[in-house]
Each structure stands twice: as structure tokens, then as C-alpha cells.
Amino acid sequence: MRPVPPAPAGVTELLQSWRSGDARAGEALLGRVYATLRAIASAQLRGERVGHTLEPTALVHEAYLRLLGQQGVDWRDRAHFFGLAAVTMRRVLVDHARARNARKRRRAEDAEPLTVATAGGPEVDLLDLDRALTRFAERFPRQARVVEMRYFAELELEEIAVCLDVSPTTVKRDWSFARAWLRTELAGGP
């Protein structure tokens, strides 16, 4: 009788092993989450301008490299990981937009705004959105995390509730409030 191989570890177990210093767990983690990270990257790039120079694969790799530097994070579960991955991807896109605008300024060309589509609304400048989210996070940190996990990671309200240790009703209320605040802020405010 052949021994039964151990069941593959789940994302949470791999995160905990990786945090404890197991390099093989980090490699196994990438294999386990790659498809989901690529889907998140594709979703984020769908809202970008046509001809964006970053491809989903490059965005995933850059974000994962940045996540590797955060090995000391106390990963709670897969939703926490994917939420942080989405935030990291947003930061990669913002850094990319800033670098592109800086190159354009150096060439003395007009800096074309880098836009992102918003759900049910007009396109907004990516850097304006990032600045608005940063201001929002200063006043409303939990609600900003909801935006990051919902918009950038496309997590469901229930997954966000688990990650933030609040009720789904609270997440729904935070999401509504955040969208209204950001819409007003990006429109120029009252």
C-alpha cells in the first residue's frame, strides 16, 4: 500500500509558514495564488488607458516582489493577502504613472492624464484618485481599506468583513459612504 501524500496546504497555512521563514512556502504560495493575482491585475488594468505599457503579468510580478519584502506581515487569511496584493498593485500603477509623467515633463511634452474607469462613473485621473484615496484614508482608515479591497482586489463584501473583523452591514455602509465621498472629492467638492 502506497502512503497517501499530504493534502496541499491552503493559502493561510502557506502564508504562516512563509512568515516563519520557510522559503518553499513562499514559492508554493505564488503557485497557489498566481491565477487570482493575475485576475486582479487584469481587472485593474481594464480601467487604464489604451496602450498602457504594463501587462497583467508584469504587474503581478512587480507587486509580488514588493510583497516579498513584507514577509513580516501578520497574515490573517487569504482575503487579507489578496487585499494587500491589490493595494500593492495600485501602488505599482501609481508609481508607474508618476514615472511616466516625469519622463514626459523631461521631454517637455504635455503630460496626458492617466485615467482609470470608475464603476458607473466617468474616467478619473489615476493620480487624482490616488491623492483622494490618501486624503480619505487619513480621516477614514477602515473605509479606505474597504475601497482598496472592494475596488482594487474585487473582494466580496463578506470577504472584506472577515478581513476587517466587522459585519457585512458595516462594510456595505462603509462602501456606500466611501463612494459618495470620493465622487464628491473627485468632482471638485462642494
C-alpha positions as CSV (number, residue, x, y, z in Angstrom):
1,M,0.0,0.0,0.0
2,R,1.4,3.4,-1.1
3,P,1.4,6.2,1.5
4,V,-1.2,8.9,0.9
5,P,0.5,12.2,0.0
6,P,-0.3,15.0,2.4
7,A,-3.1,17.4,1.3
8,P,-1.8,20.6,-0.2
9,A,-1.6,23.5,2.2
10,G,-4.1,26.2,1.9
11,V,-3.2,29.9,1.3
12,T,-3.5,30.8,5.0
13,E,-1.2,27.9,6.0
14,L,1.3,28.8,3.3
15,L,1.3,32.5,4.4
16,Q,2.0,31.5,8.0
17,S,4.8,29.1,7.0
18,W,6.3,31.8,4.7
19,R,6.2,34.3,7.6
20,S,8.0,31.8,9.8
21,G,10.9,31.8,7.2
22,D,10.0,28.8,5.0
23,A,11.2,29.9,1.5
24,R,9.5,26.8,-0.1
25,A,6.2,28.0,1.3
26,G,6.7,31.4,-0.5
27,E,7.3,29.5,-3.8
28,A,4.2,27.3,-3.2
29,L,2.2,30.4,-2.3
30,L,2.9,32.0,-5.6
31,G,1.9,28.9,-7.5
32,R,-1.3,28.8,-5.5
33,V,-2.3,32.4,-5.8
34,Y,-0.9,33.4,-9.2
35,A,-4.1,33.0,-11.2
36,T,-6.1,35.1,-8.7
37,L,-3.4,37.8,-8.7
38,R,-3.4,37.8,-12.5
39,A,-7.2,38.3,-12.5
40,I,-6.9,41.2,-10.0
41,A,-4.1,42.7,-12.2
42,S,-6.3,42.3,-15.4
43,A,-9.2,44.0,-13.6
44,Q,-7.1,46.9,-12.5
45,L,-5.6,47.3,-16.0
46,R,-9.0,47.2,-17.7
47,G,-9.7,50.7,-16.3
48,E,-6.4,52.1,-17.5
49,R,-5.8,54.0,-20.7
50,V,-5.5,52.1,-24.0
51,G,-1.9,51.2,-24.8
52,H,-0.8,51.0,-21.1
53,T,2.8,49.7,-21.1
54,L,2.2,47.4,-18.1
55,E,0.8,44.0,-18.8
56,P,-1.0,41.9,-16.1
57,T,1.9,39.5,-15.8
58,A,4.4,42.4,-15.2
59,L,2.0,44.0,-12.7
60,V,1.7,40.7,-10.8
61,H,5.4,40.2,-10.7
62,E,6.2,43.7,-9.6
63,A,3.5,43.5,-6.8
64,Y,4.7,40.1,-5.7
65,L,8.3,41.3,-5.4
66,R,7.1,44.1,-3.2
67,L,5.1,41.7,-1.1
68,L,8.2,39.5,-0.6
69,G,9.7,42.5,1.2
70,Q,6.7,42.4,3.6
71,Q,7.3,38.9,4.9
72,G,6.9,40.0,8.5
73,V,3.3,40.9,8.0
74,D,0.9,39.0,10.3
75,W,-1.2,37.4,7.5
76,R,-4.6,36.6,8.8
77,D,-6.0,34.8,5.8
78,R,-6.3,34.7,2.1
79,A,-8.6,37.8,2.0
80,H,-6.0,39.8,3.9
81,F,-3.3,38.7,1.5
82,F,-5.3,39.5,-1.6
83,G,-6.4,42.8,-0.2
84,L,-2.8,43.8,0.4
85,A,-1.8,42.5,-3.0
86,A,-4.5,44.7,-4.6
87,V,-3.2,47.7,-2.7
88,T,0.3,46.9,-3.7
89,M,-0.8,46.7,-7.4
90,R,-2.4,50.1,-7.0
91,R,0.9,51.5,-5.7
92,V,2.8,49.9,-8.6
93,L,0.3,51.6,-11.1
94,V,0.6,54.9,-9.3
95,D,4.4,54.7,-9.3
96,H,4.3,53.8,-13.0
97,A,2.0,56.8,-13.7
98,R,4.3,59.2,-11.8
99,A,7.4,57.9,-13.6
100,R,5.6,58.3,-17.0
101,N,4.5,61.8,-16.2
102,A,8.1,62.7,-15.1
103,R,9.5,61.3,-18.3
104,K,7.0,63.4,-20.3
105,R,7.9,66.5,-18.4
106,R,11.6,66.0,-19.0
107,R,10.8,65.8,-22.7
108,A,8.8,69.0,-22.4
109,E,5.7,67.3,-23.7
110,D,2.2,67.9,-22.4
111,A,1.5,65.3,-19.7
112,E,-1.5,63.3,-20.8
113,P,-3.6,62.4,-17.8
114,L,-3.5,58.7,-16.9
115,T,-7.1,57.8,-16.4
116,V,-8.9,54.9,-14.7
117,A,-12.5,53.9,-15.2
118,T,-14.8,54.1,-12.2
119,A,-17.8,51.9,-11.7
120,G,-20.8,53.6,-13.2
121,G,-19.0,57.0,-13.5
122,P,-16.6,58.9,-15.7
123,E,-12.9,58.2,-16.1
124,V,-10.8,59.9,-13.5
125,D,-7.1,60.7,-13.4
126,L,-5.2,57.9,-11.7
127,L,-3.0,60.3,-9.7
128,D,-6.1,62.3,-8.6
129,L,-7.7,59.1,-7.5
130,D,-4.6,58.1,-5.5
131,R,-4.4,61.6,-3.9
132,A,-8.1,61.5,-3.0
133,L,-7.8,58.0,-1.5
134,T,-4.8,59.1,0.5
135,R,-6.8,62.0,2.0
136,F,-9.7,59.7,2.6
137,A,-7.5,57.2,4.4
138,E,-6.2,59.9,6.7
139,R,-9.7,60.6,8.0
140,F,-11.4,57.2,7.4
141,P,-8.8,54.4,7.5
142,R,-11.2,51.5,7.7
143,Q,-13.4,52.8,5.0
144,A,-10.3,53.3,2.8
145,R,-9.4,49.7,3.3
146,V,-12.9,48.7,2.2
147,V,-12.3,50.7,-1.0
148,E,-9.0,49.1,-1.7
149,M,-10.3,45.6,-1.1
150,R,-13.5,46.1,-3.0
151,Y,-12.4,48.2,-5.9
152,F,-8.8,47.0,-6.4
153,A,-9.0,43.4,-5.2
154,E,-12.6,42.9,-6.2
155,L,-13.3,41.1,-2.9
156,E,-16.9,40.4,-1.9
157,L,-18.4,42.4,1.0
158,E,-18.4,39.2,3.1
159,E,-14.7,38.6,2.5
160,I,-13.9,42.2,3.4
161,A,-16.0,41.8,6.6
162,V,-14.0,38.8,7.6
163,C,-10.7,40.5,6.8
164,L,-11.6,43.7,8.8
165,D,-13.4,41.8,11.5
166,V,-16.6,43.8,11.1
167,S,-20.1,42.9,10.0
168,P,-21.1,42.7,6.3
169,T,-23.6,45.5,7.0
170,T,-20.8,47.8,8.3
171,V,-18.8,47.0,5.1
172,K,-21.8,47.8,2.9
173,R,-22.3,51.1,4.8
174,D,-18.5,52.0,4.6
175,W,-18.5,51.2,0.8
176,S,-21.5,53.5,0.2
177,F,-20.0,56.3,2.3
178,A,-16.6,55.9,0.6
179,R,-18.1,56.0,-2.9
180,A,-20.1,59.2,-2.1
181,W,-17.1,60.9,-0.5
182,L,-14.8,60.0,-3.4
183,R,-17.3,61.0,-6.0
184,T,-17.7,64.5,-4.4
185,E,-13.9,64.8,-3.9
186,L,-13.1,63.9,-7.5
187,A,-15.8,66.2,-8.8
188,G,-14.2,69.2,-7.1
189,G,-16.1,69.0,-3.8
190,P,-18.9,71.4,-2.6
